[in-house]
Amino acid sequence: MNFNELLQPIIAQANAIVWGPLTLCLLVGTGIYLTVKLRFIQIWRLPMAIGLLFKPAQGKGDLTPFAALCTALSATIGTGNIVGVATAIKIGGPGALFWMWMAALFGMATKYAECLLAVKYRTTDSRGQIAGGPMYYIERGLKLPWLAKLFATFGVGVAFFGIGTFAQVNAISDAMVIAFDVPTWVTALVLTILVACVTLGGVKRIAAVAQKLVPTMALGYVLACLWILASNSEQLLPAIHLVVESAFTPVSAAGGFLGATMAQALQIGIARGVFSNESGLGSAPIAAAAAKTNEPVKQGLVSMTGTFFDTLVICTMTGLVLILTGVWQGDAAGAAMTSAAFSQGGASVIGQYMVTIALVCFAFTTILGWHYYGERCWYYLVGDKGRRGYQFTFLALIAVGAFIQLDLIWLLADTVNGLMAIPNLIALVGLRHVVVAETRSYFSTRLSHNGIKVPH
């Protein structure tokens, strides 16, 4: 028995506990509660939130609101949008996509709340940079420093062993082998060098790269998906019907698909949805805190668009392509499954290369974003000492991540994700009244300034 085979059942058991009923209830329940208390802000205020993306920055901070969003999106738009969606549908069937939608819909309210709190409770570190995120609003707002340290510890763990390294590098190396027959060691070496060139330059260099890559790669990927959907338009409505139907009924085994229950679809859909958009995880608030703004509500609105673009747009595109081409019933898994869908849907081998390019760009920017998140968590725990040690450890893990088994990587990533989410969700529940009060105060003032009488 090798090392991977020895660890996999242990991590699988831990994963089942972490992503048990308590975490799922906390995630979905917090999102539903905030949605109701904030009067469906993610729906009614979405046009306003998108409009704020194009407004000039005002206030103190290290990054423009758009740069902060791109930095957050650099971490969220990654393998979860390609490999994660494929894995979810392979395990839970088409219904898993529906539960990813539900996780995103209510997750938008969660993302709004956590990023609002990040700006409200942020501070300045010893180097003069903005420091914020769940560890600060847990300590300064909730008055529970031990829980803040627990979150930061899990945050470093996710950066090192979860989303930040292994899952991304492994996905990139697999895709490069499949599409271009590039040896794994070459991909690992080149990727490590590129990551070092960007991350050693700090948050402003990371944000500068994210601002250029994220909008370009996201738009290109969506257009490619739309092309495939249009080419197979007769299968689109049946695919959507299958998604909704499968969310509430078992799906029988077919081809390489082993079958799935509703419970499997729900659990894997929510888990992969959180992995993709990170709502409730507590990562995006770390980037949001650095935004140049004096209005916590404004940055909360800007930040919640990240979940919308990530899951309700990009993951939906991937999921529909996988389902209408029928590859989810085949033997392929992970990146190979999405590559097969693009090749088949586009009736050309070009589709395979398109997936590879998108995956490389998505995963690369995710690595950059999570390097920043982990470094801020590390700073909260130990201060500025050991910063170089953190950076070089991160780079070493990038170098070895390509050689770890795929199933083990996703189990490990899911597990540490859940551990990070729990302290953050406790804080969101504990500070829910602050979120509601800030929101009502902001919109009441805004309406008053527009000459509209506000009822008391």
N, C-alpha and C positions, 0 to 999 in steps of 0.2 A: 504493500500500500504506500503510495507516494504522499508527499506533504499536503497537496491539494485535497486528495481523497480523505485524509485524516481530518483536515479542518472543516471541510464542507458540511458534514452533519452537525458539527458543533455550532457553526455560524447559522445554519438553517434553523436550528432550535432557538437560538437567541433572536433571530429575525422574526420568528413566529410570535415570540413573547413581546418584543418591542412593537411590532405592528399588529398587536392584538386589539381587542375591542376598545380598550382604554384610549390608545393613541388615535384610532380611527374616530372614536366619539369626540375626542378633544379637537381633532382637526376639522371634521365636518361640523360638529356642534358649535365651535367657536366661529366658523365662517357663517353659519346660519344665524347665530345670535347677532353678530355684528351686522349682517345684511338687514335683519329686521330693525335693529336699533338705529341704524344709519339710513333707514328708509330706502333700501335698494340703491345705494349710492353708486355701485358699480355699473348700474344700468342707466339711471337718469343723468349721472354726471360724467359718463364716458366721453361724449363729444367735447365737453369742457376740458376734460383731462387730456385728450389728444391735442386740443388747441394750445394748451399750456406748453407742449413740447416745443413750440415755435416762438414762445415769448422770450425776450431777453432776460438774462439772469439778474436778480436783484438781491443783495444781502451778502452776509459773510459766508465763507466756505472755500473749499479747495477746487471744486468742479462746478461747471454749469449744471443746471437740472438735467439737461439732455445728456451731458457727458456722464453724469451719475447714473442715469437710466441705462445708457449704453454699457457702462461698466457692469451694472447689475445684469443686464441682458447677456453680456459676454459670458457670464457665469451660468446663466439659466438656459440660453439657447445652445445646446450641446448635443451630446450623444443621446440624451433623453428624447430629443425630437426625432431621431432616426432609429437608433438601436433600441432605446427604451420603449417607444411605441410598438416596434416590431416584437419585442420580448413580451410586452403586455398582451398583445393580440394572440401571440403564439401560445401563451399559457392560459389566458382567460377568455379567448375568443373575441369576436367583434364587439361584444357587449362591454369589454374593458374600455373601449374608446368612449362610450357613453359616460362611464363613471369618471373618466379623465375630464370630460366636459363638466360634470357636476363639481369635481374637485376644483376646477379652474373658476367656475362661476362664483362659488362661495369663497374660493381662495382669493379672488380679487378684493373682497372686503377685508379679508385678513391681511393681505399685502398692504392695502391702504392704511390700516390701523398700525401695523408694525413700523412702517416707514414714517408715518406721522410722529409716532413716539420717538423714533430715532433722532429726528430733527429737534424735537422739544427738549430732550434730555442730553443732547450731545455736549461735548466739552472740547478743550484743546490740550494736546499732549505736550511733552517736553520739547519736541522739535517744532512746535508751532502749527502742527497739522490738526485738522479736525478729527476728533475721536468720537465715535458713536456706534450705536447698534444695540442689540438686546442686552449685552452685558452692562451697558450704562443705564438703560431704562429699568433694568431689573434692580440694579444697585441704587440708583438715585430716585426712581419712582416707586418701586415696590419695596425698597429698603431691605433687600435680601442679598447681601454680598456673596454669601456662600452659593446661592443659586446662580448668580452671575458668573462666578468662577467655574461652576459646573458647565454652564453653557459654553464658556470660552474654551474649556478643555475639550468638550465634544466638537467645537468648531475647528480646533486644530486637528482633531482626529479625522473629521470629514475632509479637510484640506489634504491631509497626508494619505489617508487610507480609503477615502470614499470618492466623492464626485471629483475632487481636485486633481487626482493623479491617475490611479490605476484604470478606472473605467474609461477615461478619455484616451490614454495612451494605447490601451489594448484595442479599443475600437478603431483608432487610426491605423495601427499596425496591421490589423486584420484586413481592413479595407485596402491598404496599399499592397498587401500580398495578393489579394483577390484581383484587383484591377490592373496593377502594374508589375506584379511579381517582384516587388522590392523586398529584400531580406529584412526580417524583423529588426536585426541589430542596426541596420542602416537607418531605418525609420526612428528608432529609439535615440540614436546618436544625434541625428539632425534636429529632432524635436527638442532634445535637451539643450542644444546650443541656442536654438531660436528662443526658447522660453527664457534662458539666462539673459539673452540680449535685451529682452523687454523688461522682465521683472526686476532686474537689478537697478533699473532706472526709476523705480518708485511708482506711486499711484498715477502721477500725471502722464508718465509714458504709457502705462497700461491703458488709461482713459483715452489717450490720443490714438492708440492702435484700435481700441474698441470702437471709437467714433467712426473710424474709416471702414473697418471690417464688418461690424454688426449689421448696419442698415443694408450694405451691399449684398452680403451673403444671404440675409433673410429674404430680401426682395427677389434675388435670383432663384433661390430655392422654391419660393412660393410660385413664381412664374413657371418654373419647370413642372411643378405639381399640377398647376392649372392646365398646362398644355396636355398632360396625360389624362386628366379628368375630362377635358374637352374631347380628346381623341376617343374616349370610352364613355361618352355621355349617356349612352343607352343603359349602362350599368350603374349610373350614379344613384338614382332613386332607389333601386333594389338594395344597393350597398347601405344607404342611410337607413332603410327599413330594417335591414338585418342587424345593424348596430343597436337600434332601439329595441327590437324584439329580443335579441340575445342578452340584453342587459337584465332581463327579468325572467328568462327561461334558460334551462340547460342547453348546451350546444353539443350535439352528438359528435363522436369521433369521425373523422373523414380524412383519408390520405395520411399525411404526416401529422395531422392534428389529433391529439389524444382525447379531446372532449373537455368540457369545462362546466362547472356549476355556476349558478348566479353568485354564490359567495366568493368563488375564485375570481370571477370577473370583477366584482366590486372591490375586493381586497387589492388585486394586482393593478386595477385601474386607478384607484386612489393613490397607491404607493408610487406608481410610475408617474402619475400626474404631479405629485409633490416633488418627485425626483426631477421632473422636467422644469416646472415653474417655480419651485421652492417657496411657494406661499405657506407661511406658518413655520417655515424652517428657521427663519431668523437671519438668513444670509444677506438678502437684498437690503435690509435696513443699514447694514454696515457701509454700503456704498451710498445709500440715500442720505446718510448723515453728513456726507462730505459736500452735498449740493450747496451752491450759493443761493440761499433763500432765507427770508425772515419769517416765512409762513409754513409751519408744519403741515397744514392741510393741503397746500399747493403741492408740496413734494409727495405727500401721500397719494394725491390724485395722479400725478405723473408716474409714480412708481407702480400703481395698480395696472397701468396700461401694459406693463411688462408681462403680467400673467395673461392678459388678453392676447397679446401678440404671440407669446410663446406657445400656449396650449390651444386656445380657441381658434387660432389661425394656423400656426405651423404644424402642431401635432395633428390637428384635424386633417390637414393636407396629406401628411404622411399616412395616417390611418386609412383614409378613403382610398388612396392609391393601393395600399396593401390589400384591402378588402375587395375592391372591384376587380383587381387583376387575379384574385384567387390564390396568391402565393402563400397566404397564411395557412392554407391546407397542405402545403408541400413539406418537404424535408428541411428546407433552408431555415436558418435562425439568425437573429441579430442583424448585423450590417449586410450579410449575404442575402437575407430575406428582402431587405429594402432594395438592394442592388438588383435582385431578380425582378422585383415589381417594376422598377424603372425601365429595365431592359425590355421586359414583356409589354408594359404599358406604352412605352415609346416606340416599340417595334424596332429597336436599334440597340446595338452594344454601347452607343453613346450614353444611354441611361445609366449604365454601370459606372461610367467615368463621372457623370454628374453627381451621383450619390457620393462617390469617393471624395470629390472636391469639396462638396458641401460638408461632409463629415469631418474632413481634415480642418476646414475653417471653423466649423462650429466647436469642435473639440479643443482646438488650439486656443480660441478665445475663452473657453470655459476654464482651461488651465490657468490662464492669466488672471481671470476674475477670482478664482478660488485661492490663488497664491496671495492676493491682496486680503481676502477675508481671513485666511489663516494667520497671516502676519499681524492683522489687527487684534485677533484673539490672543495671539502669542504676546503681543505688546501689553494687553490688558493683564495678562497673568504674571509676566516677569519684567515689564518695562522694556527699555531699549536694549538692554544687555542680551546678548545671544541672537541679535537680529540676523547677523550673517550666518550663524549656525542654522537658524530656521531656513534661510534661503537655500543654503547648500544641501540641507537634508531634503528639502522639497525637490530640488533638481536631481538628487540621487534616486528618489522614488520615481521620478519621471523616467529615468533611465532603465529601471528594472520593471516598470509596470507592464511593459509589452509582453513579458514572459509568464504572466500569471493567468490561470484558467478563467475563461469568461464567466461561467456560472458562479464561481467563487467570488469574482469581482462584484457582480451585481448583488449577490447576497450581502457581502460586506458593505457595499455602498448603501443599500436599503437600511441595514441595521444601524449604521452610524448616523444616517439621516434622521431616523426615528428618535435616536437618543438626543440629537441636537434640537429637534422640534419640541420635545416635552417641556424643558424649562421655558422656552419662548412662549409656548401656548399658555402656560401657567401665568406668565407675566401679562399676556394679552387679556386673559380673563380678569386678573387682578387690577389692571389699569383700564378696563373697558369704559368706566365712567369718565376718565380723562379724555379718551378718544371721542366719546359722544359729545362731551362739553365743548371741546375744541372745535369740533365740526359744526355744531349748532351756532357757536359764537361767530365763527368765520362767515358762515352763510347769512346769518342775521345781519352782521355788519355790512356784508356785501350788498344785500338787498336794500338796506337803509341808505347806503351811498348811492344806489340807483333810484332813490326816491320812492321805493315801495314800502308801504307800511307793514311792519312786522308784528304779527299777533303775539301777545305775551301769554 
